[in-house]
Amino acid sequence: MTAKSFFLLKFSLLTFTALFFLLPSNGFARPVAAIIYPNDAKITEYYTVDIQADGDRQSARFFLPIHAKKETLSVNTSPGSGLRITSVTIEKKMLPVADQVETLKNQLKELNRKKSEFETRIKADTAYITFWQTQAKNQPEKIENIESVQKLGTAIKAGITTAYDEIYQHNRSLEEVFEKITDIQKQINDLTGAANKRWQVDVYLTGTSQTKIDLTCSYHIRNCGWRPMYTINALPAESKAELNWYAQITQNTGIDWESIDLKIATAQTVTRPEPPVLRDWIIQPRKPSEYSEARRRSVMAKDALMSMAPQASADMEAIAPPPEPEQKAGFTFDTYDLGKRTIQAGESRRFTIREMILNSDFKYLIRPHQTPQAFLFAQIDGRLEGGGEADFIKLPRGNATFLVDSAFIANRSFAMHDREQKLFFGSDPQVDVKLTTLEKKSSKTGFLIGNKQYIWGWKVSVNNLKAHKIAVLMEDAYPQIRDKRIKLREIFNNTSPKKEDNLLKWEFPALPQRKTVIEYGFSVTYPDEMALSFGGR
């Protein structure tokens, strides 16, 4: 065993001994349940704790992680214990690690001394090399004694070689010293950091005299959370989309979760012991605002959210894991039961929440005046396949991987808050769109003297290079006339579009390996003296 390994083993034993004497007998936490929110978690733990008697007063002590939110702590005695809680105090405590820190600081001081020593030796060798190089340059032009010159050359060579060898060895020693300094500094930081702080909880009790007590406590902790992730695979030929919903859970509580009842919630809980103050309703002339409108809206939104926060349930009894996470609807968020799960401290794991098949109507959206690309999209029906209205599940915003026929398309944000939703799966190079201008000119009208006319005409060709028929939705802006003296005439040759809110929509099929053509245009007539803006067309 190396000296370094022996030191680390000794340090670990000392730390464990300190923890052992600091915690009460059998006072180690046993997490039994957790509800994971996006940015924290509610943990439920069981403790068996020694009772300390002081006259007619009894107390029990246990410890919480420093990241626990102490204001969210609730503690209960087991039913029939014969004891009831009279008060609870919470204090921040440091583990007794002063001796170890002092030892490490002394080692760090010695390492820094060695570091300075090696750096000084390297400087001396560098100066030695410079001296011999100067001697070699300052030789006389006329050489009288060849033997003496040869001896000088040999000495210069030996001196420089020896100095370079020493510099190499000193640099290697410096690397080892730097590595040890980094290691010792990390140990000091770990000992003096948050990992060695705890919340000390003292529970004061009254009732029958006992030596031990079983306690159930729950609290929220910050360094834990989850985020939704999705995989959406479009299957246009089958008119459906496969949607897999995952929960990526991060657990940094410092305590292993072994077979605990695990739930996730789709929104953040808000803990507040008292309701917000009821604001006075005053109607009066407006006064200058003391702060910005944005700040006012932020304060009102926060108060509204706090007032709607539901009380967390204290019922955490273990239940048999369901075939898939069970959804429970809440006032402001839903929860999903993942059953009994194991997550080690510091681990990030992904769990499947739902695997769904969604009915989908696939089309290609084209906007020829903006781009020659055709974009595949699906009108998603959020109800589960074969389900009814009640089977719709709202999905919180998260990162999604989009696929088409199992081929990767893109990563982007996704959420589903409405039963019907439009999802885009990118452009398809096998659907070629070409816009041709047939007519674009100004002329005098022949039947209305004193008026001008402007005419536009376009042809849109959609070439379907795929092996199957596709549905196409073409969109263009409808001209908006802002003067009653301007008269608009539509020119729709073979297919007339639908009009929706100043938008024109053509829906038509495109046969495989065929080209489909749509022609349309407009003309406007306006007074001769009017200077007209044609809106970029």
Helices and strands as residue ranges (DSSP letters): H 3-22, E 30-36, E 41-54, E 57-65, E 68-77, E 83-94, H 98-137, H 146-192, G 194-196, E 197-207, E 212-221, E 224-235, G 236-238, E 240-251, E 257-265, H 293-308, E 326-329, E 334-343, E 347-366, E 374-384, G 389-391, E 395-404, E 407-416, E 420-427, E 431-444, E 451-464, E 470-477, E 487-492, E 498-499, E 503-510, E 514-527
